[in-house]
Amino acid sequence: REFIEQHYVTLKKANPEFPILIRECSGVQPKLWARYEFGKEKSIPLNNLTVDEVAKALESVVK
């Protein structure tokens, strides 16, 4: 949640055409999902990660 509060606006301004979906729900573990061409998907659990660790996880799915 802290990462989104700090970086969402910057991410959207830098990538206005890139679809970013955030869903808030109680009782669900946070995950980062990335969907690539040809139906490939990757997910990374974000439980108890710091803001910097979430940023690194996001960078890892973009590369």
N, C-alpha and C positions, 0 to 999 in steps of 0.2 A: 504494500500500500504506500509506503514511504517513497519508494522509487517512482511510482506513478504520480504522486503528488508533486514531486520535485522535477520530473523530467518529461511528463506527457506532452505538455504544450511545446516544448523544444523539439521533441521527436516529431510531432505532427507538423510543425512549421518547416522543419528540415525535409520532411517526406510527405507532402500533402496528398500525393496519389497512392501512397502505400497504405493498405488496409490494416488498421490496428484495432483489435476488438478487446475490450476489457469487460469482464463480467464480475460483478460482486455477488457473492453468495456465502451464506454462513454454512459451516460444517464441511467445506470443501478445501482440499489442500491446493495451494497455489502452484500453477504450472505455466511454463512458457511453451507454446506450441508454434511450430513453424511448418508451413506447407510449401513444398517445392514442386517443380514440374514433374510430370509423370506420376502423380499421386504419392510421392514420397513425403513422409511426415517425420518430424522429430519433436520430442517433448523433453523438457528439463524441469524437474521439481525445484521449486523455489522456497521450500520450507526453511524458515529461520535464516535466510540469507540477508546480508547487509545490502545497502544500496549499491555499493561498489561491486559486490558479487553478482547482483542481478544485472548490472550493466555488462559485466564480463560474460554472463550467460547469454545475454542478448547479442553481444558481439560474436559469440561463438556460432550462433545459428545464422548470422548474416554472411559470414565468410564462406 
